[in-house]
Amino acid sequence: MEKRRAVRAYLKAHGYRIAQVTLDWEDYLWNFAYARCVAKNDAKSIDWLRSSYLSTASEFLDLGREQAKLIYGHEINYVLLMHLGAFSSTILPEALDLLDKKGFKLVTLDEAESDAAYGEDPDAGLKDAGTLLDQWMQVKQIKYPEHAEKPYKELESVCQ
């Protein structure tokens, strides 16, 4: 807790602000696997990467919505964390389509953070803190909704 508070105080004192992420499916995990599959020219595995990415994204978008309802009683404006890499640049149009189909509207960080959900900090030193929603779930001891796990092992082993 001391370290967390010290880092946050330092950032604030130096003009930084913390963007509290509320949606994340660890999209970067697909980049190394994609690079390996491209190097092997493995189209079948690249197709699997696309489908697993989109199904994982869908699962974790739904999970974030459920978490917000459990914590706040309603949906909130979300802050989505996405990374840029070789695979993300190819899948981005489909990811944006998925967001659109699920009814998400892209807004600025300021617009998203205007939601009261971002007004409080859980102020907890958690080992695997995850998103702001994950932090509140742990702090408030709310049971997680059922959801599929991310395909960590499969992503590590594909195209090896």
CNS distance restraints for C-alpha pairs under 8 A (distance, minus, plus):
assign (resid   1 and name CA) (resid   5 and name CA) 6.04 0.50 0.50
assign (resid   1 and name CA) (resid 123 and name CA) 7.63 0.50 0.50
assign (resid   1 and name CA) (resid 124 and name CA) 6.48 0.50 0.50
assign (resid   1 and name CA) (resid 125 and name CA) 4.82 0.50 0.50
assign (resid   2 and name CA) (resid   6 and name CA) 6.03 0.50 0.50
assign (resid   3 and name CA) (resid   7 and name CA) 6.10 0.50 0.50
assign (resid   4 and name CA) (resid   8 and name CA) 6.23 0.50 0.50
assign (resid   4 and name CA) (resid 125 and name CA) 6.85 0.50 0.50
assign (resid   5 and name CA) (resid   9 and name CA) 6.03 0.50 0.50
assign (resid   5 and name CA) (resid 123 and name CA) 7.92 0.50 0.50
assign (resid   6 and name CA) (resid  10 and name CA) 6.07 0.50 0.50
assign (resid   7 and name CA) (resid  11 and name CA) 6.17 0.50 0.50
assign (resid   8 and name CA) (resid  12 and name CA) 6.16 0.50 0.50
assign (resid   8 and name CA) (resid  18 and name CA) 7.95 0.50 0.50
assign (resid   9 and name CA) (resid  13 and name CA) 6.04 0.50 0.50
assign (resid  10 and name CA) (resid  14 and name CA) 6.23 0.50 0.50
assign (resid  11 and name CA) (resid  15 and name CA) 6.41 0.50 0.50
assign (resid  11 and name CA) (resid  16 and name CA) 4.99 0.50 0.50
assign (resid  11 and name CA) (resid  17 and name CA) 6.74 0.50 0.50
assign (resid  12 and name CA) (resid  16 and name CA) 5.22 0.50 0.50
assign (resid  12 and name CA) (resid  17 and name CA) 6.11 0.50 0.50
assign (resid  19 and name CA) (resid  79 and name CA) 7.70 0.50 0.50
assign (resid  19 and name CA) (resid 109 and name CA) 7.79 0.50 0.50
assign (resid  20 and name CA) (resid  79 and name CA) 6.92 0.50 0.50
assign (resid  20 and name CA) (resid 118 and name CA) 7.24 0.50 0.50
assign (resid  20 and name CA) (resid 131 and name CA) 7.15 0.50 0.50
assign (resid  20 and name CA) (resid 132 and name CA) 5.90 0.50 0.50
assign (resid  21 and name CA) (resid  78 and name CA) 7.51 0.50 0.50
assign (resid  21 and name CA) (resid  79 and name CA) 4.96 0.50 0.50
assign (resid  21 and name CA) (resid  80 and name CA) 5.93 0.50 0.50
assign (resid  21 and name CA) (resid  81 and name CA) 6.18 0.50 0.50
assign (resid  21 and name CA) (resid 131 and name CA) 5.27 0.50 0.50
assign (resid  21 and name CA) (resid 132 and name CA) 5.91 0.50 0.50
assign (resid  22 and name CA) (resid  64 and name CA) 6.92 0.50 0.50
assign (resid  22 and name CA) (resid  78 and name CA) 5.62 0.50 0.50
assign (resid  22 and name CA) (resid  79 and name CA) 5.19 0.50 0.50
assign (resid  22 and name CA) (resid  80 and name CA) 6.21 0.50 0.50
assign (resid  22 and name CA) (resid  81 and name CA) 7.94 0.50 0.50
assign (resid  22 and name CA) (resid 131 and name CA) 5.00 0.50 0.50
assign (resid  22 and name CA) (resid 132 and name CA) 5.30 0.50 0.50
assign (resid  22 and name CA) (resid 133 and name CA) 5.66 0.50 0.50
assign (resid  23 and name CA) (resid  60 and name CA) 7.29 0.50 0.50
assign (resid  23 and name CA) (resid  61 and name CA) 6.52 0.50 0.50
assign (resid  23 and name CA) (resid  64 and name CA) 5.91 0.50 0.50
assign (resid  23 and name CA) (resid  78 and name CA) 6.56 0.50 0.50
assign (resid  23 and name CA) (resid  79 and name CA) 6.05 0.50 0.50
assign (resid  23 and name CA) (resid  80 and name CA) 4.61 0.50 0.50
assign (resid  23 and name CA) (resid  81 and name CA) 6.36 0.50 0.50
assign (resid  23 and name CA) (resid 131 and name CA) 6.66 0.50 0.50
assign (resid  24 and name CA) (resid  60 and name CA) 6.97 0.50 0.50
assign (resid  24 and name CA) (resid  61 and name CA) 7.76 0.50 0.50
assign (resid  24 and name CA) (resid  80 and name CA) 5.97 0.50 0.50
assign (resid  24 and name CA) (resid  81 and name CA) 5.37 0.50 0.50
assign (resid  24 and name CA) (resid  82 and name CA) 7.19 0.50 0.50
assign (resid  24 and name CA) (resid 131 and name CA) 7.11 0.50 0.50
assign (resid  25 and name CA) (resid  56 and name CA) 6.76 0.50 0.50
assign (resid  25 and name CA) (resid  57 and name CA) 5.75 0.50 0.50
assign (resid  25 and name CA) (resid  60 and name CA) 5.85 0.50 0.50
assign (resid  25 and name CA) (resid  61 and name CA) 7.94 0.50 0.50
assign (resid  25 and name CA) (resid 150 and name CA) 7.82 0.50 0.50
assign (resid  26 and name CA) (resid  82 and name CA) 7.60 0.50 0.50
assign (resid  27 and name CA) (resid  31 and name CA) 7.91 0.50 0.50
assign (resid  27 and name CA) (resid  53 and name CA) 7.38 0.50 0.50
assign (resid  27 and name CA) (resid  57 and name CA) 7.92 0.50 0.50
assign (resid  27 and name CA) (resid  82 and name CA) 6.31 0.50 0.50
assign (resid  27 and name CA) (resid  83 and name CA) 6.63 0.50 0.50
assign (resid  27 and name CA) (resid  88 and name CA) 7.43 0.50 0.50
assign (resid  28 and name CA) (resid  82 and name CA) 7.61 0.50 0.50
assign (resid  28 and name CA) (resid  83 and name CA) 5.87 0.50 0.50
assign (resid  28 and name CA) (resid  84 and name CA) 7.55 0.50 0.50
assign (resid  28 and name CA) (resid  85 and name CA) 7.06 0.50 0.50
assign (resid  28 and name CA) (resid  88 and name CA) 7.54 0.50 0.50
assign (resid  29 and name CA) (resid  33 and name CA) 7.49 0.50 0.50
assign (resid  29 and name CA) (resid 152 and name CA) 7.82 0.50 0.50
assign (resid  29 and name CA) (resid 155 and name CA) 7.18 0.50 0.50
assign (resid  30 and name CA) (resid  34 and name CA) 6.00 0.50 0.50
assign (resid  30 and name CA) (resid  49 and name CA) 6.95 0.50 0.50
assign (resid  30 and name CA) (resid  53 and name CA) 7.26 0.50 0.50
assign (resid  30 and name CA) (resid  87 and name CA) 6.62 0.50 0.50
assign (resid  30 and name CA) (resid  88 and name CA) 7.91 0.50 0.50
assign (resid  30 and name CA) (resid 155 and name CA) 6.66 0.50 0.50
assign (resid  31 and name CA) (resid  35 and name CA) 6.26 0.50 0.50
assign (resid  31 and name CA) (resid  85 and name CA) 6.00 0.50 0.50
assign (resid  31 and name CA) (resid  86 and name CA) 5.96 0.50 0.50
assign (resid  31 and name CA) (resid  87 and name CA) 5.06 0.50 0.50
assign (resid  31 and name CA) (resid  88 and name CA) 7.03 0.50 0.50
assign (resid  32 and name CA) (resid  36 and name CA) 6.35 0.50 0.50
assign (resid  33 and name CA) (resid  37 and name CA) 6.22 0.50 0.50
assign (resid  33 and name CA) (resid  49 and name CA) 7.98 0.50 0.50
assign (resid  33 and name CA) (resid 155 and name CA) 5.91 0.50 0.50
assign (resid  33 and name CA) (resid 156 and name CA) 6.80 0.50 0.50
assign (resid  33 and name CA) (resid 158 and name CA) 6.36 0.50 0.50
assign (resid  33 and name CA) (resid 159 and name CA) 6.89 0.50 0.50
assign (resid  34 and name CA) (resid  38 and name CA) 6.05 0.50 0.50
assign (resid  34 and name CA) (resid  46 and name CA) 6.60 0.50 0.50
assign (resid  34 and name CA) (resid  49 and name CA) 7.22 0.50 0.50
assign (resid  34 and name CA) (resid  86 and name CA) 7.51 0.50 0.50
assign (resid  34 and name CA) (resid  87 and name CA) 5.96 0.50 0.50
assign (resid  35 and name CA) (resid  39 and name CA) 6.18 0.50 0.50
assign (resid  35 and name CA) (resid  86 and name CA) 7.28 0.50 0.50
assign (resid  35 and name CA) (resid  87 and name CA) 7.70 0.50 0.50
assign (resid  36 and name CA) (resid  40 and name CA) 6.39 0.50 0.50
assign (resid  36 and name CA) (resid 159 and name CA) 5.74 0.50 0.50
assign (resid  36 and name CA) (resid 160 and name CA) 7.00 0.50 0.50
assign (resid  37 and name CA) (resid  41 and name CA) 5.90 0.50 0.50
assign (resid  37 and name CA) (resid  42 and name CA) 5.19 0.50 0.50
assign (resid  37 and name CA) (resid  43 and name CA) 7.51 0.50 0.50
assign (resid  37 and name CA) (resid  45 and name CA) 6.58 0.50 0.50
assign (resid  37 and name CA) (resid  46 and name CA) 6.34 0.50 0.50
assign (resid  37 and name CA) (resid 158 and name CA) 7.50 0.50 0.50
assign (resid  37 and name CA) (resid 159 and name CA) 5.18 0.50 0.50
assign (resid  38 and name CA) (resid  42 and name CA) 6.30 0.50 0.50
assign (resid  38 and name CA) (resid  43 and name CA) 7.79 0.50 0.50
assign (resid  38 and name CA) (resid  46 and name CA) 7.60 0.50 0.50
assign (resid  40 and name CA) (resid 159 and name CA) 7.16 0.50 0.50
assign (resid  42 and name CA) (resid  46 and name CA) 6.36 0.50 0.50
assign (resid  42 and name CA) (resid 159 and name CA) 7.47 0.50 0.50
assign (resid  43 and name CA) (resid  47 and name CA) 6.17 0.50 0.50
assign (resid  44 and name CA) (resid  48 and name CA) 6.43 0.50 0.50
assign (resid  45 and name CA) (resid  49 and name CA) 6.18 0.50 0.50
assign (resid  45 and name CA) (resid 158 and name CA) 7.06 0.50 0.50
assign (resid  45 and name CA) (resid 159 and name CA) 7.18 0.50 0.50
assign (resid  46 and name CA) (resid  50 and name CA) 6.33 0.50 0.50
assign (resid  47 and name CA) (resid  51 and name CA) 6.36 0.50 0.50
assign (resid  48 and name CA) (resid  52 and name CA) 5.89 0.50 0.50
assign (resid  49 and name CA) (resid  53 and name CA) 5.87 0.50 0.50
assign (resid  50 and name CA) (resid  54 and name CA) 6.25 0.50 0.50
assign (resid  50 and name CA) (resid  91 and name CA) 7.07 0.50 0.50
assign (resid  51 and name CA) (resid  55 and name CA) 6.05 0.50 0.50
assign (resid  52 and name CA) (resid  56 and name CA) 5.90 0.50 0.50
assign (resid  52 and name CA) (resid 151 and name CA) 7.69 0.50 0.50
assign (resid  53 and name CA) (resid  57 and name CA) 6.01 0.50 0.50
assign (resid  54 and name CA) (resid  58 and name CA) 6.04 0.50 0.50
assign (resid  54 and name CA) (resid  94 and name CA) 7.79 0.50 0.50
assign (resid  54 and name CA) (resid  95 and name CA) 6.83 0.50 0.50
assign (resid  54 and name CA) (resid  98 and name CA) 7.70 0.50 0.50
assign (resid  55 and name CA) (resid  59 and name CA) 6.09 0.50 0.50
assign (resid  56 and name CA) (resid  60 and name CA) 6.17 0.50 0.50
assign (resid  56 and name CA) (resid 148 and name CA) 7.89 0.50 0.50
assign (resid  56 and name CA) (resid 149 and name CA) 7.99 0.50 0.50
assign (resid  56 and name CA) (resid 150 and name CA) 6.33 0.50 0.50
assign (resid  57 and name CA) (resid  61 and name CA) 6.02 0.50 0.50
assign (resid  57 and name CA) (resid  95 and name CA) 7.78 0.50 0.50
assign (resid  58 and name CA) (resid  62 and name CA) 6.22 0.50 0.50
assign (resid  58 and name CA) (resid  98 and name CA) 7.33 0.50 0.50
assign (resid  59 and name CA) (resid  63 and name CA) 6.15 0.50 0.50
assign (resid  59 and name CA) (resid 147 and name CA) 6.89 0.50 0.50
assign (resid  59 and name CA) (resid 148 and name CA) 6.90 0.50 0.50
assign (resid  60 and name CA) (resid  64 and name CA) 6.02 0.50 0.50
assign (resid  60 and name CA) (resid 147 and name CA) 7.98 0.50 0.50
assign (resid  61 and name CA) (resid  65 and name CA) 6.41 0.50 0.50
assign (resid  62 and name CA) (resid  66 and name CA) 6.28 0.50 0.50
assign (resid  63 and name CA) (resid  67 and name CA) 6.08 0.50 0.50
assign (resid  63 and name CA) (resid 145 and name CA) 7.14 0.50 0.50
assign (resid  63 and name CA) (resid 147 and name CA) 6.97 0.50 0.50
assign (resid  64 and name CA) (resid  68 and name CA) 6.17 0.50 0.50
assign (resid  64 and name CA) (resid 133 and name CA) 7.18 0.50 0.50
assign (resid  65 and name CA) (resid  69 and name CA) 6.36 0.50 0.50
assign (resid  65 and name CA) (resid  75 and name CA) 6.20 0.50 0.50
assign (resid  66 and name CA) (resid  70 and name CA) 6.24 0.50 0.50
assign (resid  66 and name CA) (resid 145 and name CA) 7.16 0.50 0.50
assign (resid  67 and name CA) (resid  71 and name CA) 6.08 0.50 0.50
assign (resid  67 and name CA) (resid 133 and name CA) 6.32 0.50 0.50
assign (resid  67 and name CA) (resid 134 and name CA) 7.81 0.50 0.50
assign (resid  67 and name CA) (resid 137 and name CA) 7.40 0.50 0.50
assign (resid  67 and name CA) (resid 144 and name CA) 7.43 0.50 0.50
assign (resid  67 and name CA) (resid 145 and name CA) 7.57 0.50 0.50
assign (resid  68 and name CA) (resid  72 and name CA) 5.61 0.50 0.50
assign (resid  68 and name CA) (resid  73 and name CA) 6.88 0.50 0.50
assign (resid  68 and name CA) (resid  74 and name CA) 6.26 0.50 0.50
assign (resid  68 and name CA) (resid  75 and name CA) 5.50 0.50 0.50
assign (resid  68 and name CA) (resid  76 and name CA) 6.57 0.50 0.50
assign (resid  68 and name CA) (resid 133 and name CA) 6.70 0.50 0.50
assign (resid  69 and name CA) (resid  73 and name CA) 4.31 0.50 0.50
assign (resid  69 and name CA) (resid  74 and name CA) 4.40 0.50 0.50
assign (resid  69 and name CA) (resid  75 and name CA) 5.65 0.50 0.50
assign (resid  70 and name CA) (resid  74 and name CA) 7.67 0.50 0.50
assign (resid  70 and name CA) (resid 142 and name CA) 7.64 0.50 0.50
assign (resid  71 and name CA) (resid 133 and name CA) 7.71 0.50 0.50
assign (resid  71 and name CA) (resid 136 and name CA) 7.14 0.50 0.50
assign (resid  71 and name CA) (resid 137 and name CA) 7.06 0.50 0.50
assign (resid  71 and name CA) (resid 142 and name CA) 7.92 0.50 0.50
assign (resid  72 and name CA) (resid 117 and name CA) 7.59 0.50 0.50
assign (resid  76 and name CA) (resid 115 and name CA) 6.62 0.50 0.50
assign (resid  76 and name CA) (resid 117 and name CA) 6.86 0.50 0.50
assign (resid  77 and name CA) (resid 111 and name CA) 7.93 0.50 0.50
assign (resid  77 and name CA) (resid 112 and name CA) 4.87 0.50 0.50
assign (resid  77 and name CA) (resid 113 and name CA) 7.15 0.50 0.50
assign (resid  77 and name CA) (resid 115 and name CA) 6.02 0.50 0.50
assign (resid  78 and name CA) (resid 112 and name CA) 5.96 0.50 0.50
assign (resid  78 and name CA) (resid 113 and name CA) 8.00 0.50 0.50
assign (resid  79 and name CA) (resid 109 and name CA) 7.00 0.50 0.50
assign (resid  79 and name CA) (resid 112 and name CA) 6.41 0.50 0.50
assign (resid  79 and name CA) (resid 113 and name CA) 7.79 0.50 0.50
assign (resid  83 and name CA) (resid  88 and name CA) 7.18 0.50 0.50
assign (resid  84 and name CA) (resid  88 and name CA) 5.70 0.50 0.50
assign (resid  84 and name CA) (resid  89 and name CA) 6.65 0.50 0.50
assign (resid  85 and name CA) (resid  89 and name CA) 6.23 0.50 0.50
assign (resid  86 and name CA) (resid  90 and name CA) 7.01 0.50 0.50
assign (resid  87 and name CA) (resid  91 and name CA) 6.24 0.50 0.50
assign (resid  88 and name CA) (resid  92 and name CA) 5.58 0.50 0.50
assign (resid  91 and name CA) (resid  95 and name CA) 6.16 0.50 0.50
assign (resid  92 and name CA) (resid  96 and name CA) 6.04 0.50 0.50
assign (resid  93 and name CA) (resid  97 and name CA) 6.17 0.50 0.50
assign (resid  94 and name CA) (resid  98 and name CA) 6.14 0.50 0.50
assign (resid  95 and name CA) (resid  99 and name CA) 6.33 0.50 0.50
assign (resid  96 and name CA) (resid 100 and name CA) 6.21 0.50 0.50
assign (resid  97 and name CA) (resid 101 and name CA) 6.07 0.50 0.50
assign (resid  98 and name CA) (resid 102 and name CA) 6.18 0.50 0.50
assign (resid  99 and name CA) (resid 103 and name CA) 6.38 0.50 0.50
assign (resid  99 and name CA) (resid 104 and name CA) 5.23 0.50 0.50
assign (resid  99 and name CA) (resid 105 and name CA) 7.55 0.50 0.50
assign (resid 100 and name CA) (resid 104 and name CA) 5.43 0.50 0.50
assign (resid 100 and name CA) (resid 105 and name CA) 6.79 0.50 0.50
assign (resid 107 and name CA) (resid 111 and name CA) 6.05 0.50 0.50
assign (resid 107 and name CA) (resid 112 and name CA) 6.49 0.50 0.50
assign (resid 108 and name CA) (resid 112 and name CA) 6.32 0.50 0.50
assign (resid 109 and name CA) (resid 113 and name CA) 5.97 0.50 0.50
assign (resid 110 and name CA) (resid 114 and name CA) 6.13 0.50 0.50
assign (resid 111 and name CA) (resid 115 and name CA) 7.59 0.50 0.50
assign (resid 113 and name CA) (resid 117 and name CA) 7.77 0.50 0.50
assign (resid 113 and name CA) (resid 118 and name CA) 5.74 0.50 0.50
assign (resid 114 and name CA) (resid 118 and name CA) 7.35 0.50 0.50
assign (resid 115 and name CA) (resid 119 and name CA) 7.61 0.50 0.50
assign (resid 116 and name CA) (resid 120 and name CA) 7.92 0.50 0.50
assign (resid 122 and name CA) (resid 132 and name CA) 7.86 0.50 0.50
assign (resid 122 and name CA) (resid 135 and name CA) 6.60 0.50 0.50
assign (resid 122 and name CA) (resid 136 and name CA) 6.12 0.50 0.50
assign (resid 122 and name CA) (resid 139 and name CA) 6.90 0.50 0.50
assign (resid 124 and name CA) (resid 135 and name CA) 7.57 0.50 0.50
assign (resid 124 and name CA) (resid 139 and name CA) 7.18 0.50 0.50
assign (resid 125 and name CA) (resid 129 and name CA) 7.77 0.50 0.50
assign (resid 126 and name CA) (resid 135 and name CA) 7.52 0.50 0.50
assign (resid 129 and name CA) (resid 134 and name CA) 6.59 0.50 0.50
assign (resid 129 and name CA) (resid 135 and name CA) 5.55 0.50 0.50
assign (resid 130 and name CA) (resid 134 and name CA) 5.52 0.50 0.50
assign (resid 130 and name CA) (resid 135 and name CA) 6.54 0.50 0.50
assign (resid 131 and name CA) (resid 135 and name CA) 6.26 0.50 0.50
assign (resid 132 and name CA) (resid 136 and name CA) 6.30 0.50 0.50
assign (resid 133 and name CA) (resid 137 and name CA) 6.11 0.50 0.50
assign (resid 134 and name CA) (resid 138 and name CA) 6.32 0.50 0.50
assign (resid 135 and name CA) (resid 139 and name CA) 6.10 0.50 0.50
assign (resid 136 and name CA) (resid 140 and name CA) 5.74 0.50 0.50
assign (resid 136 and name CA) (resid 141 and name CA) 7.90 0.50 0.50
assign (resid 137 and name CA) (resid 141 and name CA) 5.65 0.50 0.50
assign (resid 137 and name CA) (resid 142 and name CA) 4.95 0.50 0.50
assign (resid 137 and name CA) (resid 143 and name CA) 7.16 0.50 0.50
assign (resid 137 and name CA) (resid 144 and name CA) 7.29 0.50 0.50
assign (resid 138 and name CA) (resid 142 and name CA) 6.50 0.50 0.50
assign (resid 151 and name CA) (resid 155 and name CA) 6.10 0.50 0.50
assign (resid 152 and name CA) (resid 156 and name CA) 6.20 0.50 0.50
assign (resid 153 and name CA) (resid 157 and name CA) 6.22 0.50 0.50
assign (resid 154 and name CA) (resid 158 and name CA) 5.88 0.50 0.50
assign (resid 156 and name CA) (resid 160 and name CA) 7.96 0.50 0.50
